[in-house]
């Protein structure tokens, strides 16, 4: 699992802001949360909160830049970015085998 904060979201907006999330990998940009909804294939893999998104499960394909854009009062725009690097699945400790020194 992975939590990605939306630093652009601040409390105190006079009206609920519009929040959009984009995923950038190389030159491709995918808008995966807008209009109050998650799009496919993210719909069943992410939980949305105004201040963050939470992946239920991540894969190496999720490595990239996540951009949160918040549009509020008088079309004021705030934006924040987080780079996520997924290095592969980690094994549970019970499966680790000690190597003799």
N, C-alpha and C positions, 0 to 999 in steps of 0.2 A: 504494500500500500504506500501511497505518497500523498502528502498534502502540499498544495501550492497556494501560497497566500496572494491575495489581491491587495497590495499595498496602496493602490489608487483609491480603494474604497475607504471613505472616512465617515464616521458617525457625524450627524448634524446636518445632513442635506435637508433642506426645507421640504422637498418632495422626494419620493423614492426615485433614485437615479436609474437610468438604463445601464445595464451591465452587459458587456460582450466579452467573450473569450476567444482568442485565436491561437492556433498552433502553427508555428513556423519551423519547417525543416528544409534547409537549403533554400531554394527559390520558391518552394510551394508554401502557400498560406491557406489554412483551413479555418473557417469561422465555425466553431462547434458549440457555442452557447450564444443565442441571441433571441430576442422576442420572448424572453422568459422560459426558453426551452433548450434542452440539450439535443443535438442532432445525432444521427447514426454516424459512425458506430460507437459513439461515446455514451449514448443514452443509458446503457446497462452497465457501464464501467465506472461512471463518475457520479459522485454526489455533489450537488451545487449548494454553496452557502454564499451570501452576499460578500463575505470577506475572504473566501477561499473556495477552491475545489479540492475534492478528495478522491483520488483514484482507489478503487477497490482492489485492483490488481494492475501492475505495470509490466510492460515487456520492453525489450530493447527498441522496438518500433516507436515507443513513446518518448525516446530521447529527442530533445529539441527545445525550442524556445516557446514559452507560454506567455501570451500577452493579454493582460486584463485592461479593458478600456471602460471607464465609467463616465457617462454623460448625465449631467444634472442641471441644477439651477442655471437658467439662462444659457443653455448649451455649453456650460463649462465642461471641459474634458480633462480627465486625469487618466494617466496611463502608467502601468507598471509591467515589468518583464521579469521572468524567472527562467533560467536555463535548467532543464532537468536532464541528468545523465543517468541512464539505467545501465549498469555494468553486467547484468546477468543475474540469474536466480541464485540466491544463497541457500546453502543446505542447512537444515535444522541441526543444532548442535549434536543431537543424538546420532546423527549419521557421520559425524566427523571421526576419522580414524587416526589415532596418534601415531606419529612416525618415530621409531626409536632413534635416539641420538647416537 
